[in-house]
């Protein structure tokens, strides 16, 4: 059982260090075994030899990894997928045709694009709400119509926050369910189910794995309800499962989640505060800064840190931002986030012509490097503008 800080009678830190099992009971190995088989045999009476039958339905190590995620989130059930987008898509495809999805307007652009595709195909209805003005959520609800409210907090890459408890209350008052993409916060900083959400989404590629070597996604459900069952069916039907080696790597990564996240959050806080005083930086976006317009909500909703990601806007727009990125020596210019290495990205370039982001915005994923080295790298690149 989990209460957030303690799981199965021990501290979360100690429990996480042994995620997936303290050792292999059969061999004594201190890591869980990797079994790459795609199918599992039956005895002479054609009964399954174990609980596993076929990897698309049953992967023993996946069950262990799912138990870890469920315990961290305080969930009744959790499911792994081949990517974060595969998890998001499975949830959307499991909805009854015509379900209204009311989505946060500031949202990861991949999910936004998929929502718009499904609306264009007539599979879902789609409306948007402003996470900083929940009156817009109330206005979008249609009592009596099957509805899923889709939020992300903090929102990538502009870091607005959604008040999860307030949004859950509004959604539930109309019979809707609330899903929260908590990739950035992780279950160590925010536990959306405890705040009233029904479903939590993670791109496990990011902080849960933490080593930039696995593509994975996860959903965690507060209850094993009809939608949870429908997602199970959708995952099997679509085959969007995580492979054995990737699952093993994910378990490996989750064992260090606590210590990684503590270090990265502490460094991000220092860097964000320092960048506020840089003359070539127009604005810093980070929930841990008192200047963040929703800092009070961040203090209330995020425990133990404000995340390892921040964005800053360089004066003089995209050309200057690209020069800053190009001038970095230690921080890597690359897409993604949540790894042990620090990454910087010009999101407007990545998102293309449809991007709604300020042209001078750079997103920084803070890794495990020495924070003074990271600051020196950033200041050096900014000084050359």
Beta strands, then each sheet from edge to edge (+ up, - down):
strand 1: 6-7
strand 2: 10-11
strand 3: 77-81
strand 4: 100-104
strand 5: 125-129
strand 6: 147-152
strand 7: 177-181
strand 8: 199-202
strand 9: 217-221
strand 10: 281-285
strand 11: 309-314
strand 12: 332-333
strand 13: 343-345
strand 14: 361-365
sheet 1: 1+ 2-
sheet 2: 3+ 9- 8+ 7+ 6+ 4+ 5+
sheet 3: 10+ 11- 14+ 13- 12-
end
